[in-house]
Amino acid sequence: MMQDVVIVGGGLNGCALAVALARMNLAVTLVDMASAEARGARGFDGRSYALALASQRLLRRIGVWDRVADEAQPMLEIKVTDGRAGEGPSPFMMQFDHAEIEEGPMGFMVEDRHLRPALLDAMTEAGVRHVAGQRVVAQDTGGARAQATLDGGEVLEAALLVGCDGRGSGTAARAGIGRMAWSYGQTGVVCAVDHDMDHGGAAHQFFMPGGPLAILPLKGRRSSIVWSERTERAEALLAMDDAAFLDALRPAFGSHLGEIALAGERWGYPLGLSLAERVADRRLALVGDAAHGVHPIAGQGLNAGLKDVAALAAVLDEARRRGEDIGGLAVLGRYQTWRRFDTATLAMATDGFNRLFSNDNPLLRGMRDLGIGVVGSLPRLRRAFIREAAGLTGELPPLMRP
Ligand SMILES: Cc1cc2nc3c(=O)[nH]c(=O)nc-3n(C[C@H](O)[C@H](O)[C@H](O)COP(=O)(O)OP(=O)(O)OC[C@H]3O[C@@H](n4cnc5c(N)ncnc54)[C@H](O)[C@@H]3O)c2cc1C
């Protein structure tokens, strides 16, 4: 069957895009090199995402949210504190309460084990052709149709090829699209902990000299930890047995949630920035980490990818209604114009924040304490931060509007 769109990569962004486009009655094929079983595994593995309110709206619109809603933890409050080596948190704190804006919670914490299968189920329901366990090894976007060749020999044809194949995007490389990339020399240690006391829907971000530590509320008395540390230290943390790891975590975590115990495995993610030099070409678009991989300091990587999904869906929908070729450069150029500035700004902002906060320089420490104090004391500035965290700033695509 002739397809409208071939998507390379079935991570969270690829699957969300496939569902959104199939619900617009486009014929969509999604290819992922991992097997469907491996990607649909439902065991608890400690990985979870902070989904901004705008991302939740998109998932609701495309029929995914109802499948995860019962398992999602609303984020009602975010508390930001500057931590110091050997001294604990500084007295300066920013507190963002969802009650200061009228839209509702700033976002929701959703575990990977719920979100991934929900997207796969929604893809099946929406009629997406899902090719699992095969790798795209070649592509040609120079002709009247885009072509993608699979390692099994099949050649897929469509009006548009979309690369959702992550930070090392082969789709971008094969199209000759360069990347700006560097490593932060940090690794994100990710895990979940059970604790004695209720978290009340509050998320905490402690800025420690080695990198930020985020404590994010999951359902029940459980929280997700994203602990960015210099890679050498992170590797040591990952190699420790559970008891030693908890001993290392406790001084940074604090005692506000009572006694803590590990729930599931620990995962290590090398942290870096990776920004494609363009996100559209003739018959080609890049979405998600393939377009922009950022530092998790603000928990915005997936949210930025889902905004790409909503923007590309809007651009293609309009193009179809106008009778335009959805793989044409004029159409895809509109997607690039919409998303390029936003994602470059996010990449630079997360990069700058990480540099400002991940060190113990007394001058920078003084500046950021001052900044935290100022933002914390000005209601209008605080509300602007809350709206940013909820993903409600900039031009929202229709799928992300209320
Ligand atoms: C520590 C950490 C914490 C994070 N926390 C958050 C958070 O709280 N909130 C948030 O918004 N974001 C968060 N992020 C970011 C988020 O995890 C990513 O932005 C998001 O998962 C990227 O999804 P993706 O679908 O774009 O790419 P990926 O998940 O990388 O998926 C790419 C897919 O492409 C497939 N693939 C690759 N090459 C081929 C090929 N040639 N043929 C076929 N298939 C191929 C792969 O198998 C893979 O399934 C975090 C990231 C890290 C590292």
The ligand as an SDF file (V2000), in Angstrom:
LIG
                    3D

 53 58  0  0  0  0  0  0  0  0999 V2000
   18.0080   11.1200   32.5640 C   0  0  0  0  0  0  0  0  0  0  0  0
   16.9270   11.6420   31.6800 C   0  0  0  0  0  0  0  0  0  0  0  0
   15.7180   12.0720   32.2140 C   0  0  0  0  0  0  0  0  0  0  0  0
   14.7210   12.6030   31.3950 C   0  0  0  0  0  0  0  0  0  0  0  0
   13.5630   13.0660   31.9510 N   0  0  0  0  0  0  0  0  0  0  0  0
   12.6470   13.6760   31.1550 C   0  0  0  0  0  0  0  0  0  0  0  0
   11.4480   14.2450   31.7040 C   0  0  0  0  0  0  0  0  0  0  0  0
   11.1760   14.1570   32.9030 O   0  0  0  0  0  0  0  0  0  0  0  0
   10.5830   14.8930   30.8620 N   0  0  0  0  0  0  0  0  0  0  0  0
   10.8560   15.0180   29.5370 C   0  0  0  0  0  0  0  0  0  0  0  0
   10.0870   15.6880   28.8220 O   0  0  0  0  0  0  0  0  0  0  0  0
   11.9590   14.4490   28.9810 N   0  0  0  0  0  0  0  0  0  0  0  0
   12.8550   13.7920   29.7510 C   0  0  0  0  0  0  0  0  0  0  0  0
   13.9730   13.2510   29.1930 N   0  0  0  0  0  0  0  0  0  0  0  0
   14.1430   13.2770   27.7330 C   0  0  0  0  0  0  0  0  0  0  0  0
   13.3710   12.1490   27.0500 C   0  0  0  0  0  0  0  0  0  0  0  0
   13.6710   10.9150   27.6570 O   0  0  0  0  0  0  0  0  0  0  0  0
   13.7500   12.0940   25.5560 C   0  0  0  0  0  0  0  0  0  0  0  0
   13.6880   13.3960   25.0160 O   0  0  0  0  0  0  0  0  0  0  0  0
   12.7830   11.1980   24.7700 C   0  0  0  0  0  0  0  0  0  0  0  0
   12.6220    9.9360   25.3690 O   0  0  0  0  0  0  0  0  0  0  0  0
   13.3010   11.0180   23.3330 C   0  0  0  0  0  0  0  0  0  0  0  0
   12.3920   10.2160   22.6070 O   0  0  0  0  0  0  0  0  0  0  0  0
   12.5580   10.0160   21.0450 P   0  0  0  0  0  0  0  0  0  0  0  0
   11.3690    9.1940   20.6510 O   0  0  0  0  0  0  0  0  0  0  0  0
   12.7830   11.3050   20.3410 O   0  0  0  0  0  0  0  0  0  0  0  0
   13.9290    9.1910   20.8510 O   0  0  0  0  0  0  0  0  0  0  0  0
   14.3980    7.7670   21.3970 P   0  0  0  0  0  0  0  0  0  0  0  0
   13.7200    7.3950   22.6520 O   0  0  0  0  0  0  0  0  0  0  0  0
   15.8980    7.8090   21.3750 O   0  0  0  0  0  0  0  0  0  0  0  0
   13.8790    6.7300   20.2930 O   0  0  0  0  0  0  0  0  0  0  0  0
   14.5530    6.4990   19.0760 C   0  0  0  0  0  0  0  0  0  0  0  0
   14.0320    5.1850   18.5080 C   0  0  0  0  0  0  0  0  0  0  0  0
   14.5570    5.0490   17.1810 O   0  0  0  0  0  0  0  0  0  0  0  0
   14.8770    3.6910   16.9520 C   0  0  0  0  0  0  0  0  0  0  0  0
   15.8730    3.6810   15.8590 N   0  0  0  0  0  0  0  0  0  0  0  0
   17.0740    4.3030   15.8160 C   0  0  0  0  0  0  0  0  0  0  0  0
   17.6810    4.1020   14.6390 N   0  0  0  0  0  0  0  0  0  0  0  0
   16.8340    3.3230   13.8990 C   0  0  0  0  0  0  0  0  0  0  0  0
   16.8990    2.7820   12.5850 C   0  0  0  0  0  0  0  0  0  0  0  0
   17.9440    2.9810   11.7720 N   0  0  0  0  0  0  0  0  0  0  0  0
   15.8670    2.0130   12.1350 N   0  0  0  0  0  0  0  0  0  0  0  0
   14.7790    1.7930   12.9480 C   0  0  0  0  0  0  0  0  0  0  0  0
   14.6680    2.2970   14.2030 N   0  0  0  0  0  0  0  0  0  0  0  0
   15.6770    3.0590   14.6640 C   0  0  0  0  0  0  0  0  0  0  0  0
   15.4020    3.1980   18.3010 C   0  0  0  0  0  0  0  0  0  0  0  0
   15.2500    1.7970   18.4220 O   0  0  0  0  0  0  0  0  0  0  0  0
   14.5030    3.9530   19.2820 C   0  0  0  0  0  0  0  0  0  0  0  0
   13.3600    3.1950   19.6620 O   0  0  0  0  0  0  0  0  0  0  0  0
   14.9550   12.6930   30.0060 C   0  0  0  0  0  0  0  0  0  0  0  0
   16.1570   12.2150   29.4480 C   0  0  0  0  0  0  0  0  0  0  0  0
   17.1420   11.7060   30.2780 C   0  0  0  0  0  0  0  0  0  0  0  0
   18.4470   11.2180   29.6820 C   0  0  0  0  0  0  0  0  0  0  0  0
  1  2  1  0
  2  3  1  0
  2 52  2  0
  3  4  2  0
  4  5  1  0
  4 50  1  0
  5  6  2  0
  6  7  1  0
  6 13  1  0
  7  8  2  0
  7  9  1  0
  9 10  1  0
 10 11  2  0
 10 12  1  0
 12 13  2  0
 13 14  1  0
 14 15  1  0
 14 50  1  0
 15 16  1  0
 16 17  1  0
 16 18  1  0
 18 19  1  0
 18 20  1  0
 20 21  1  0
 20 22  1  0
 22 23  1  0
 23 24  1  0
 24 25  2  0
 24 26  1  0
 24 27  1  0
 27 28  1  0
 28 29  2  0
 28 30  1  0
 28 31  1  0
 31 32  1  0
 32 33  1  0
 33 34  1  0
 33 48  1  0
 34 35  1  0
 35 36  1  0
 35 46  1  0
 36 37  1  0
 36 45  1  0
 37 38  2  0
 38 39  1  0
 39 40  1  0
 39 45  2  0
 40 41  1  0
 40 42  2  0
 42 43  1  0
 43 44  2  0
 44 45  1  0
 46 47  1  0
 46 48  1  0
 48 49  1  0
 50 51  2  0
 51 52  1  0
 52 53  1  0
M  END
$$$$
